[in-house]
Amino acid sequence: MAQRELSIVLSGFGGQGLLFAGKVIAQAGLLEDRHVSWLPSYGPEMRGGTASCSVVLSDEPVGSPLVTAPNVLIAMNQPSIDKFIGEVESGGLVLADSSMIQDMPSRDDVTIHTVPATNLAYENGFKTLANIILTGKLFAETEFCEKQTLLDAVAKCVPPKKQELLEPNLKALELGMSL
């Protein structure tokens, strides 16, 4: 498991499940007794504009929940990649939903993985789970927690009233991990 601090920005359109994905990542950190912050960005942009969520996972106390220089960016649309790509610290990781991003900026000092997450979600019957596919890809690239911890975090974050969504979420996560 990676022991360095991860400062993650998840960004996309409101309704793409970024806050939920951020919650899953934060929950995994909590389950492993790490220091965690989760800061959703609510506001008028929530419906259709760029919405974002910041998550910090650390082995040390988190000084601020604000992530101004992320070392990980998960971007699910063009406005998000355009807004945040320049803020990713050198040596960082960018996961971009290539189904929704047509003009991928380039940077030679960060690792960029384009994943057609939205298309994969539709093709596999998880039409609203591109966020979880990208969370699985994040795990595959960083191993930010133990695999079982991540599965447990998803189970804990799916509300009891929506248990029928647990299996599709776990399948979407596994798909992302396999990429």
Secondary structure by P-SEA (a helix, b strand, c coil): ccccccbbbbbcccccaaaaaaaaaaaaaaaacccbbbbbbbcccccccccbbbbbbccccccccccccccccccccaaaaaaccccccccbbbbbccccccbbbbbccbbbbbbaaaaaaaaacccccaaaaaaaaaaaacccccaaaaaaaaaaacccccccaaaaaaaaaaaaaac
